[in-house]
Amino acid sequence: MNKRLYKSRNDKMLGGVCGGIAEYFDIDPTLVRLGWVLFCALGGSGILAYIVAAIVIPEQPVC
């Protein structure tokens, strides 16, 4: 089976990026969100990275 990274449709707060990453790596989305907040707090580049990820990562197809 071909595993692909998509923005989540089910576990979505802003753009679905953290939920999609959590689904891809099969981990808790809260951990991904906390990591992203830490990434943002340490230098601020996390905000730019989230915006880029929201643009680049495709939406999860409807099944």
Z-matrix of the N, CA and C atoms (Angstrom, degrees):
N
C 1 1.450
C 2 1.528 1 109.19
N 3 1.298 2 116.18 1 138.15
C 4 1.456 3 122.52 2 -178.30
C 5 1.530 4 109.55 3 -89.31
N 6 1.329 5 116.81 4 114.94
C 7 1.467 6 122.02 5 -178.21
C 8 1.525 7 109.08 6 -92.87
N 9 1.341 8 116.91 7 126.82
C 10 1.463 9 121.76 8 -178.94
C 11 1.518 10 110.39 9 -127.42
N 12 1.309 11 115.43 10 153.24
C 13 1.463 12 121.92 11 178.29
C 14 1.520 13 108.90 12 -90.93
N 15 1.341 14 115.31 13 123.55
C 16 1.461 15 122.35 14 177.35
C 17 1.519 16 109.16 15 -131.32
N 18 1.332 17 116.47 16 157.32
C 19 1.458 18 120.57 17 168.70
C 20 1.518 19 107.43 18 -71.25
N 21 1.311 20 116.42 19 139.27
C 22 1.459 21 121.30 20 -176.43
C 23 1.526 22 111.00 21 -75.79
N 24 1.321 23 115.91 22 140.75
C 25 1.461 24 121.40 23 172.88
C 26 1.526 25 110.45 24 -93.98
N 27 1.346 26 117.23 25 -26.51
C 28 1.463 27 121.69 26 -174.98
C 29 1.520 28 112.75 27 -90.92
N 30 1.316 29 116.97 28 -44.34
C 31 1.459 30 122.01 29 -175.31
C 32 1.527 31 108.39 30 -107.54
N 33 1.310 32 116.06 31 80.20
C 34 1.452 33 121.95 32 -170.36
C 35 1.523 34 109.98 33 -127.85
N 36 1.336 35 117.09 34 131.00
C 37 1.461 36 120.78 35 173.08
C 38 1.522 37 109.85 36 -113.39
N 39 1.311 38 117.13 37 -54.44
C 40 1.464 39 120.52 38 176.38
C 41 1.527 40 110.04 39 -107.16
N 42 1.316 41 115.24 40 -74.86
C 43 1.456 42 118.81 41 -177.35
C 44 1.509 43 114.20 42 -116.43
N 45 1.322 44 117.60 43 -4.88
C 46 1.455 45 121.46 44 -179.07
C 47 1.509 46 114.74 45 88.28
N 48 1.337 47 116.98 46 4.96
C 49 1.459 48 121.03 47 -176.89
C 50 1.526 49 111.06 48 -66.98
N 51 1.320 50 118.06 49 -50.61
C 52 1.472 51 121.21 50 -178.82
C 53 1.520 52 110.84 51 -64.79
N 54 1.320 53 117.77 52 -39.69
C 55 1.455 54 120.99 53 177.01
C 56 1.517 55 111.90 54 -63.38
N 57 1.311 56 116.91 55 -38.86
C 58 1.463 57 121.57 56 178.19
C 59 1.519 58 112.11 57 -67.74
N 60 1.319 59 116.24 58 -40.80
C 61 1.465 60 120.03 59 177.60
C 62 1.526 61 109.86 60 -64.96
N 63 1.330 62 116.97 61 -40.70
C 64 1.466 63 120.97 62 178.71
C 65 1.526 64 110.97 63 -64.30
N 66 1.321 65 118.13 64 -40.52
C 67 1.463 66 120.74 65 177.50
C 68 1.521 67 110.93 66 -65.79
N 69 1.314 68 117.65 67 -40.11
C 70 1.459 69 121.80 68 -178.92
C 71 1.528 70 111.45 69 -62.87
N 72 1.343 71 116.70 70 -44.56
C 73 1.459 72 120.84 71 -178.40
C 74 1.537 73 112.63 72 -92.55
N 75 1.327 74 118.05 73 0.66
C 76 1.458 75 124.48 74 179.07
C 77 1.528 76 111.93 75 55.21
N 78 1.339 77 115.03 76 53.00
C 79 1.466 78 121.67 77 177.23
C 80 1.531 79 108.65 78 -129.48
N 81 1.304 80 115.58 79 171.55
C 82 1.463 81 121.46 80 -179.30
C 83 1.530 82 110.29 81 -69.18
N 84 1.331 83 119.04 82 129.06
C 85 1.461 84 121.30 83 -179.80
C 86 1.526 85 113.48 84 -62.04
N 87 1.335 86 117.12 85 -26.92
C 88 1.460 87 119.80 86 178.66
C 89 1.525 88 110.79 87 -63.45
N 90 1.324 89 116.97 88 -37.46
C 91 1.472 90 120.62 89 177.91
C 92 1.527 91 111.14 90 -65.07
N 93 1.313 92 116.32 91 -39.91
C 94 1.471 93 120.17 92 178.62
C 95 1.521 94 109.90 93 -65.66
N 96 1.326 95 116.79 94 -42.26
C 97 1.473 96 120.57 95 179.57
C 98 1.527 97 111.31 96 -64.91
N 99 1.329 98 116.92 97 -42.29
C 100 1.468 99 119.89 98 177.55
C 101 1.518 100 111.29 99 -63.58
N 102 1.311 101 116.66 100 -40.24
C 103 1.462 102 120.40 101 176.23
C 104 1.515 103 111.87 102 -62.76
N 105 1.318 104 116.16 103 -39.41
C 106 1.470 105 120.02 104 179.48
C 107 1.531 106 110.78 105 -67.59
N 108 1.326 107 116.91 106 -39.21
C 109 1.474 108 120.35 107 177.12
C 110 1.523 109 109.99 108 -63.43
N 111 1.315 110 116.58 109 -41.88
C 112 1.468 111 120.45 110 177.22
C 113 1.527 112 110.84 111 -62.50
N 114 1.319 113 116.35 112 -41.74
C 115 1.459 114 122.14 113 177.89
C 116 1.534 115 110.58 114 -61.33
N 117 1.324 116 116.87 115 -39.54
C 118 1.470 117 121.36 116 178.39
C 119 1.528 118 111.19 117 -69.13
N 120 1.323 119 116.59 118 -39.79
C 121 1.467 120 120.66 119 -176.44
C 122 1.518 121 112.75 120 -71.29
N 123 1.326 122 117.30 121 -28.70
C 124 1.460 123 120.11 122 -176.09
C 125 1.524 124 113.95 123 -77.89
N 126 1.288 125 117.71 124 -21.13
C 127 1.450 126 117.10 125 -179.51
C 128 1.510 127 114.38 126 -159.25
N 129 1.311 128 116.41 127 -11.47
C 130 1.452 129 119.45 128 179.77
C 131 1.505 130 114.27 129 85.03
N 132 1.327 131 118.27 130 -10.07
C 133 1.465 132 119.65 131 -178.84
C 134 1.520 133 111.68 132 -75.56
N 135 1.326 134 117.86 133 -11.28
C 136 1.457 135 121.35 134 177.79
C 137 1.511 136 112.49 135 -64.88
N 138 1.312 137 117.24 136 -31.20
C 139 1.465 138 121.25 137 178.50
C 140 1.525 139 109.92 138 -65.89
N 141 1.308 140 116.33 139 -45.99
C 142 1.463 141 121.02 140 177.63
C 143 1.526 142 110.36 141 -64.43
N 144 1.331 143 116.92 142 -41.38
C 145 1.463 144 120.81 143 179.50
C 146 1.527 145 110.62 144 -63.33
N 147 1.326 146 118.35 145 -38.63
C 148 1.468 147 121.35 146 178.66
C 149 1.525 148 110.66 147 -65.13
N 150 1.317 149 116.72 148 -42.95
C 151 1.469 150 120.46 149 179.14
C 152 1.523 151 110.75 150 -62.27
N 153 1.322 152 116.35 151 -44.15
C 154 1.470 153 120.33 152 178.48
C 155 1.525 154 110.22 153 -63.58
N 156 1.347 155 117.25 154 -43.90
C 157 1.466 156 120.74 155 179.10
C 158 1.519 157 111.35 156 -62.90
N 159 1.324 158 117.64 157 -38.64
C 160 1.459 159 121.20 158 179.22
C 161 1.528 160 111.58 159 -65.03
N 162 1.319 161 116.71 160 -29.73
C 163 1.467 162 120.84 161 178.84
C 164 1.525 163 110.95 162 -82.48
N 165 1.333 164 116.81 163 -40.41
C 166 1.472 165 121.21 164 -172.38
C 167 1.532 166 113.41 165 -81.74
N 168 1.331 167 118.24 166 -40.59
C 169 1.460 168 121.55 167 -176.15
C 170 1.530 169 109.02 168 -75.27
N 171 1.332 170 117.66 169 127.07
C 172 1.475 171 119.61 170 -178.01
C 173 1.522 172 112.72 171 -75.36
N 174 1.332 173 115.57 172 159.36
C 175 1.470 174 122.09 173 176.67
C 176 1.525 175 108.83 174 -68.45
N 177 1.326 176 114.86 175 149.00
C 178 1.462 177 120.98 176 176.44
C 179 1.532 178 108.77 177 -67.25
N 180 1.338 179 118.02 178 129.80
C 181 1.465 180 118.71 179 -179.42
C 182 1.524 181 111.22 180 -67.36
N 183 1.311 182 115.59 181 150.33
C 184 1.455 183 121.89 182 179.04
C 185 1.530 184 108.05 183 -79.03
N 186 1.314 185 116.05 184 126.46
C 187 1.479 186 119.80 185 -178.74
C 188 1.491 187 111.27 186 -104.42
